[in-house]
């Protein structure tokens, strides 16, 4: 793949490469039926570049043609009570803040429609969801919601709404300026509110969370770099904030001149320091994790990873862990019996642990610690829990 040396957000050529990982799976959450297929799943490289003008971070060697967004794509988070509480609270806040009652909704990248369904049920709204991975038999939506199994693009610009949301999708899109501009052009003169949610990159950099960097996520934003993109696309920023233990970055905006600014957008210098910190220390953290797992194995500890989604795949493949850990646990029953891309561990549900009795659980997201401790206590297990 030819390296992209101009920023997809602002077109600047002032790009600094600061992190590289070779041969990572191009997908992390596809359902792979055998260990052999999982280990041999197609791989590509990550080469993260930092735009020193706008702060956007992206995989400079990303190839969108390798992606397979199909019914085998399984990224549902709604089996977690912790996540569902957050989602419901977020929907209620958006409905209250922007008076989303009896309105028309569009969700771009809706998955199986859980968030859109909440928006429509709690606000008595009407919705249309776009996603090529949508599965009708997994949706609980009502008559006032319809779905289009396709990527959102300019060919759907005739679909109008009072509110457009796009959750955990923009980070999968390489041409971010082109995409957000498409959304803006589709709105036209309508006074539509837009809401986007994506991972927050400064937390990743400060925590050296290498498990949050994977091939599907080709685009990474901070508060400021996201606001700068939306302003460049002629949006006025209404609000900009983080939530979910500062893991998620969220923005609301409306069509405008793009001139309004918020104080906490001025983060270029802080971003530069964060990038330098990550570049100087990431290899040390990776080596510490490798040594920790080797030490646990030398003590004959039985280890499982909890969380089979992209974080788990990135953690295992970056550390080159295969035989040291046999199983990965996930509460999503649709993942049971499949295998981890690149590393090959079998995915099991929590009930498997009753007989397996792990000594150590490596938890891929600390926000779920109490939820998982409760599940383990219910099956009379008390392993050591190590959070990333």
C-alpha positions in Angstrom: 0.0 0.0 0.0 1.4 3.4 -1.0 2.0 5.6 2.1 -0.4 8.5 2.3 1.7 11.5 3.2 -1.0 14.2 3.1 -3.4 14.6 6.0 -6.9 13.2 5.2 -8.4 15.8 7.5 -6.7 19.1 6.5 -4.4 18.1 3.5 -1.2 19.2 5.3 2.0 17.3 4.4 3.5 18.0 7.8 3.2 14.4 9.0 5.3 12.7 11.7 5.4 8.9 11.8 5.5 7.8 15.5 4.3 4.2 15.8 4.5 1.1 13.6 3.2 -2.5 14.0 3.7 -5.1 11.3 1.4 -7.9 10.2 -1.8 -7.3 12.2 -5.2 -8.8 11.2 -7.1 -6.5 8.9 -10.3 -7.4 10.9 -10.7 -8.0 14.6 -14.3 -8.9 15.1 -15.2 -11.2 12.2 -16.5 -14.6 13.3 -13.7 -17.1 12.3 -14.7 -20.7 12.5 -11.4 -22.5 12.9 -8.1 -21.7 14.7 -6.2 -22.2 11.4 -8.4 -19.7 9.6 -8.0 -17.2 12.5 -4.2 -17.5 12.6 -3.9 -17.2 8.9 -6.4 -14.3 8.5 -5.1 -11.6 6.1 -2.7 -9.2 7.7 -1.4 -5.7 7.0 0.8 -3.1 8.7 0.0 0.0 10.8 2.1 3.1 10.5 0.6 5.9 12.5 1.2 9.5 11.4 0.6 12.7 13.3 -0.5 15.8 11.5 1.4 18.6 13.1 -1.0 21.2 11.7 -4.4 19.9 12.7 -3.6 17.1 15.2 -5.3 14.3 13.2 -3.7 10.8 13.6 -4.1 8.1 11.0 -2.7 4.9 9.6 -0.6 6.2 6.6 -0.6 2.7 4.9 -4.3 1.9 5.4 -6.0 0.0 2.6 -9.8 0.1 2.7 -10.1 -2.5 0.0 -9.2 -5.4 2.4 -12.2 -4.9 4.7 -15.1 -7.3 4.9 -18.2 -5.7 6.5 -20.7 -8.6 6.3 -23.0 -10.7 8.5 -19.8 -12.2 10.0 -19.0 -8.9 11.6 -19.9 -9.1 15.3 -19.2 -5.9 17.3 -22.4 -5.8 19.5 -21.8 -4.3 23.0 -25.3 -4.5 24.2 -24.9 -7.7 26.2 -23.2 -5.7 28.9 -25.4 -4.0 31.6 -22.6 -1.4 32.1 -22.7 -0.4 28.5 -26.5 -0.4 28.3 -26.7 1.9 31.3 -24.3 4.3 29.5 -26.2 4.1 26.2 -29.6 4.8 27.8 -28.2 7.7 29.7 -26.6 9.2 26.6 -29.9 8.9 24.6 -31.9 10.5 27.4 -29.4 13.4 27.6 -29.4 14.0 23.8 -33.2 13.9 23.7 -33.5 16.4 26.5 -30.7 18.7 25.3 -31.9 18.9 21.7 -35.6 18.4 22.1 -35.6 15.2 20.1 -39.3 14.4 20.2 -41.4 13.4 17.2 -38.5 14.0 14.9 -36.8 12.1 12.1 -33.5 10.4 12.9 -30.7 8.9 10.8 -28.0 6.7 12.2 -24.9 6.1 10.1 -23.2 2.8 11.0 -26.1 1.6 13.1 -25.0 -2.0 13.6 -28.2 -3.9 14.5 -30.0 -0.7 15.5 -29.8 -0.7 19.3 -29.0 3.0 19.7 -31.4 4.1 17.0 -34.1 2.0 18.5 -33.5 3.7 21.9 -33.6 7.2 20.3 -36.9 6.4 18.6 -38.6 4.6 21.6 -37.6 7.2 24.3 -38.4 10.2 22.1 -41.2 8.9 20.0 -39.1 9.5 16.9 -38.8 8.0 13.5 -35.6 6.5 12.3 -33.5 5.2 9.3 -30.3 3.2 9.9 -27.5 2.6 7.5 -25.1 -0.4 7.9 -24.0 -3.2 5.7 -23.7 -5.5 8.7 -27.3 -5.1 9.9 -29.0 -8.4 10.6 -32.8 -8.2 10.7 -33.2 -11.2 12.9 -31.1 -9.5 15.6 -33.1 -6.2 15.6 -35.9 -5.4 18.0 -36.9 -2.2 16.2 -40.4 -1.1 15.7 -42.5 -0.1 12.7 -41.3 3.5 12.8 -37.7 2.4 12.0 -36.2 1.1 8.8 -32.8 -0.1 7.8 -30.7 0.1 4.7 -28.0 -2.6 4.4 -25.3 -0.4 2.8 -22.6 2.2 3.6 -23.9 5.7 3.9 -22.8 7.8 1.0 -23.8 10.7 -1.2 -26.2 8.5 -3.1 -28.4 8.7 0.0 -28.3 12.5 0.3 -32.0 12.6 -0.4 -32.7 11.2 3.0 -33.3 14.1 5.4 -33.5 14.2 9.2 -33.7 16.5 12.2 -30.9 14.5 13.9 -28.0 12.5 12.4 -25.9 10.3 14.6 -22.8 8.3 13.8 -21.4 6.2 16.7 -18.0 4.4 16.5 -17.8 4.6 12.7 -15.7 7.6 11.7 -12.6 5.9 13.1 -13.1 3.2 10.4 -13.1 5.8 7.6 -9.9 6.9 6.0 -11.1 9.9 4.0 -12.6 11.7 6.9 -12.9 15.2 5.3 -14.7 13.7 2.3 -17.1 11.8 4.6 -18.0 14.6 7.0 -18.4 16.9 4.0 -20.8 14.4 2.4 -22.9 14.5 5.6 -22.8 18.3 5.6 -23.8 18.5 1.9 -26.7 16.1 2.4 -28.1 18.4 5.1 -28.3 21.4 2.9 -30.1 24.3 4.5 -32.0 22.1 7.0 -31.2 22.9 10.7 -30.1 19.4 11.4 -28.2 18.5 14.6 -25.4 15.9 14.1 -23.8 13.8 16.8 -20.6 11.7 16.4 -19.0 9.4 18.9 -15.5 8.0 18.5 -12.6 6.8 20.6 -10.6 9.6 22.2 -6.9 9.4 21.2 -5.2 11.4 23.9 -6.2 8.8 26.5 -4.7 6.1 24.2 -1.5 8.1 23.9 -1.2 9.0 27.6 -2.0 5.5 28.8 0.1 3.9 26.0 -2.9 1.8 25.3 -1.4 -0.1 22.4 -4.4 -2.5 22.5 -6.6 0.4 21.3 -4.6 0.6 18.0 -5.7 -1.8 15.3 -6.1 -2.0 11.6 -9.9 -1.3 11.4 -9.3 2.0 13.2 -7.5 4.0 10.6 -8.4 7.4 12.0 -7.8 8.8 15.5 -9.1 12.1 17.0 -8.7 14.4 20.0 -11.2 17.0 21.1 -9.5 19.7 19.0 -8.7 17.7 15.9 -12.3 16.5 15.6 -13.6 20.1 16.1 -11.2 21.4 13.5 -12.5 18.8 11.0 -16.1 19.7 11.5 -15.4 23.4 11.3 -13.5 22.9 8.1 -16.7 21.1 6.8 -18.8 24.2 7.7 -20.3 23.0 10.9 -20.7 25.1 14.1 -19.7 23.1 17.2 -22.4 23.0 19.8 -20.7 20.7 22.4 -17.5 18.6 22.7 -16.9 16.2 25.5 -15.6 12.8 26.7 -17.5 10.1 28.5 -17.3 6.4 29.5 -14.3 6.9 31.6 -12.9 9.3 29.0 -12.7 6.5 26.4 -15.3 8.1 24.1 -15.1 11.5 22.4 -18.4 13.1 21.4 -19.4 16.1 19.4 -22.6 17.8 18.5 -22.8 20.3 15.7 -25.1 22.1 13.3 -24.7 23.6 9.8 -23.0 27.0 10.0 -20.0 29.1 9.0 -17.5 27.0 11.0 -16.2 30.1 12.8 -17.2 29.4 16.4 -14.5 27.9 18.6 -14.4 26.3 22.1 -11.6 26.9 24.5 -10.7 23.2 25.0 -10.0 22.7 21.3 -6.6 24.3 21.5 -4.7 21.0 22.1 -2.0 20.9 19.3 0.9 21.4 21.7 -0.5 18.9 24.2 -1.1 16.4 21.4 2.5 16.8 20.3 3.7 16.0 23.8 1.4 13.0 24.0 2.6 11.6 20.7 6.3 12.0 21.8 5.5 10.3 25.1 3.8 7.4 23.3 6.6 7.0 20.8 9.3 7.1 23.4 7.7 4.6 25.8 5.4 2.2 23.9 8.1 -0.4 23.3 8.8 -0.4 27.1 5.2 -1.1 27.9 4.9 -3.8 25.3 8.0 -5.5 26.6 6.7 -5.3 30.2 3.5 -7.0 29.2 5.5 -9.7 27.4 7.6 -10.3 30.5 4.5 -10.3 32.8 2.8 -13.1 30.8 6.0 -15.1 30.6 6.4 -14.8 34.4 2.8 -16.0 34.9 3.3 -19.0 32.7 6.6 -19.9 34.4 4.5 -19.9 37.7 2.2 -22.3 35.9 -0.7 -19.8 36.1 -3.7 -20.5 34.0 -4.5 -17.2 32.2 -7.5 -16.0 30.2 -8.2 -12.7 28.5 -11.6 -11.2 29.0 -12.8 -9.4 25.9 -12.7 -10.9 22.4 -13.2 -7.7 20.4 -10.6 -5.5 18.8 -8.8 -4.6 22.1 -8.2 -8.3 22.8 -7.0 -9.0 19.2 -4.6 -6.0 19.3 -3.3 -7.0 22.7 -2.6 -10.6 21.8 -1.2 -9.9 18.3 1.0 -7.0 19.3 2.5 -9.2 22.1 2.6 -12.2 19.7 0.8 -14.3 22.2 -0.6 -17.7 21.0 0.0 -20.8 23.1 0.6 -18.9 26.3 -3.1 -18.2 26.5 -5.6 -20.7 25.3 -9.0 -19.0 25.8 -10.6 -15.6 25.5 -13.8 -14.9 27.4 -16.7 -12.9 26.1 -20.3 -12.4 27.3 -21.6 -12.1 23.7 -23.1 -15.6 23.0 -22.8 -15.0 19.3 -19.0 -15.2 19.6 -18.9 -18.6 21.4 -16.8 -21.2 19.7 -15.2 -18.9 17.2 -11.5 -17.9 17.2 -9.4 -14.7 17.7 -8.1 -13.2 14.5 -4.3 -13.4 14.2 -3.7 -15.2 17.5 -6.1 -18.2 17.3 -7.4 -18.4 20.9 -10.9 -20.0 21.2 -13.7 -17.7 22.4 -15.7 -19.0 25.3 -18.5 -17.6 27.4 -18.2 -17.1 31.2 -19.8 -20.4 32.2 -16.8 -22.2 30.6 -14.7 -20.8 33.5 -16.5 -22.9 36.1 -14.6 -26.0 35.0 -11.5 -24.3 33.6 -10.8 -22.3 36.8 -8.4 -19.6 35.6 -5.8 -18.2 38.1 -5.5 -14.9 36.2 -8.0 -12.9 34.2 -6.6 -10.1 32.0 -9.4 -7.6 31.5 -9.3 -5.6 28.3 -11.4 -2.7 29.6 -11.3 -1.6 33.2 -14.7 0.0 33.0 -16.2 -3.5 33.2 -14.2 -4.7 36.2 -17.1 -4.6 38.8 -19.5 -6.2 36.3 -17.0 -9.1 35.6 -16.2 -9.5 39.3 -19.9 -10.0 40.0 -20.1 -12.7 37.3 -17.1 -14.5 38.6 -18.5 -14.4 42.1 -21.7 -16.0 40.9 -19.8 -19.0 39.7 -17.7 -19.2 42.9 -14.4 -18.0 41.2 -12.0 -15.5 42.6 -9.1 -15.3 40.2 -6.6 -12.4 40.1 -7.9 -9.7 37.8 -5.4 -7.7 36.0 -6.7 -4.7 34.0 -4.9 -3.2 31.1 
